[in-house]
Amino acid sequence: MNFGVNRVEIVMDLVIVGLTKRLVMATVAIADVADFLGSWDLGIAVIGLGGLRRYQPGFDIAPPYSDAAYRQTTRATHEQLTQYPDSVAEALTGRLHRGLGGGPEIIPL
């Protein structure tokens, strides 16, 4: 948070993306230990977003996020989780990233 004169509250969507990828990786670990080869339903919820702006170091301030919260679910097969974990994280966070003014792809994945 910026405590200066023109204070702007931000959301660091790439942190949300990273934590979501950890969720996917934890799901893979649990599936492996349990020897579960079926599909998983995964979801994320981020609350308190209304009016926050995307953190963009060195760039103009992005427009504020219009919704108060973000919720997204997806169903992923064992193959998707193990072979394409980035696409599962993208399915969960992509709409948020774009809604905050991010590009079509989430680079850090």
C-alpha positions as CSV (number, residue, x, y, z in Angstrom):
1,M,0.0,0.0,0.0
2,N,1.2,3.5,-0.8
3,F,1.0,5.8,2.3
4,G,2.0,8.9,0.3
5,V,-0.1,11.9,-0.6
6,N,-1.9,10.2,-3.5
7,R,-2.5,6.9,-1.8
8,V,-3.7,4.1,-4.1
9,E,-4.8,0.7,-2.9
10,I,-3.6,-2.1,-5.2
11,V,-4.0,-5.8,-5.8
12,M,-1.0,-7.9,-6.8
13,D,-2.7,-10.3,-9.1
14,L,0.5,-12.1,-9.9
15,V,0.8,-13.2,-6.3
16,I,-2.8,-14.6,-6.6
17,V,-1.7,-16.4,-9.7
18,G,1.4,-17.8,-7.9
19,L,-0.6,-19.0,-4.9
20,T,-3.2,-20.6,-7.2
21,K,-0.4,-22.5,-8.9
22,R,0.7,-23.8,-5.5
23,L,-2.9,-25.0,-5.0
24,V,-2.6,-26.9,-8.2
25,M,0.8,-28.4,-7.2
26,A,-0.6,-29.4,-3.8
27,T,-3.6,-31.1,-5.5
28,V,-1.1,-33.1,-7.6
29,A,0.8,-34.1,-4.5
30,I,-2.4,-35.2,-2.7
31,A,-3.6,-37.1,-5.8
32,D,-0.2,-38.9,-6.0
33,V,-0.2,-39.9,-2.3
34,A,-3.8,-41.1,-2.5
35,D,-3.2,-42.8,-5.9
36,F,-6.2,-40.9,-7.2
37,L,-6.4,-40.6,-11.0
38,G,-9.8,-39.0,-11.3
39,S,-10.8,-35.4,-11.9
40,W,-10.7,-32.6,-9.3
41,D,-13.0,-29.6,-8.8
42,L,-10.9,-26.6,-7.8
43,G,-11.9,-23.1,-6.9
44,I,-10.6,-19.8,-5.7
45,A,-12.3,-16.7,-4.2
46,V,-10.7,-13.3,-3.7
47,I,-12.8,-10.8,-1.6
48,G,-12.4,-7.1,-1.1
49,L,-11.4,-6.3,-4.6
50,G,-13.9,-3.5,-5.3
51,G,-12.1,-0.4,-6.4
52,L,-8.6,-1.9,-6.2
53,R,-6.1,-1.4,-9.0
54,R,-3.6,-3.8,-10.4
55,Y,0.0,-3.3,-9.3
56,Q,2.1,-2.3,-12.3
57,P,5.5,-1.1,-11.3
58,G,6.7,1.7,-13.7
59,F,3.4,1.9,-15.6
60,D,0.3,4.0,-15.5
61,I,-2.3,3.1,-12.9
62,A,-4.8,0.5,-14.2
63,P,-8.5,1.1,-14.0
64,P,-10.1,-0.1,-10.7
65,Y,-11.6,-3.5,-10.5
66,S,-15.4,-3.2,-10.7
67,D,-16.6,-6.3,-8.7
68,A,-16.4,-6.7,-4.9
69,A,-15.1,-10.2,-5.2
70,Y,-13.8,-12.8,-7.7
71,R,-14.8,-16.4,-7.7
72,Q,-13.9,-19.1,-10.2
73,T,-14.0,-22.8,-10.4
74,T,-12.7,-25.4,-12.8
75,R,-12.6,-29.2,-13.2
76,A,-9.3,-30.7,-14.0
77,T,-8.3,-34.2,-15.0
78,H,-5.3,-35.9,-13.5
79,E,-3.6,-35.4,-16.9
80,Q,-4.3,-31.7,-16.9
81,L,-3.0,-31.3,-13.3
82,T,0.2,-33.3,-13.9
83,Q,1.0,-32.4,-17.5
84,Y,-0.5,-28.9,-17.9
85,P,-0.7,-27.3,-14.4
86,D,-0.2,-23.8,-15.8
87,S,-3.4,-24.1,-17.9
88,V,-5.3,-25.1,-14.7
89,A,-4.0,-22.1,-12.9
90,E,-4.9,-20.0,-16.0
91,A,-8.5,-21.3,-15.9
92,L,-8.8,-20.2,-12.3
93,T,-7.1,-16.8,-12.5
94,G,-7.2,-15.7,-16.1
95,R,-10.4,-13.8,-15.9
96,L,-9.2,-11.9,-12.8
97,H,-5.9,-11.0,-14.5
98,R,-7.6,-9.7,-17.6
99,G,-10.3,-7.9,-15.5
100,L,-7.5,-6.0,-13.7
101,G,-6.0,-4.8,-16.9
102,G,-3.5,-7.6,-17.5
103,G,-2.7,-8.9,-20.9
104,P,-4.1,-12.0,-22.6
105,E,-1.4,-14.2,-21.1
106,I,-0.2,-14.6,-17.5
107,I,3.6,-14.4,-18.0
108,P,4.9,-15.9,-14.7
109,L,3.3,-19.2,-15.2
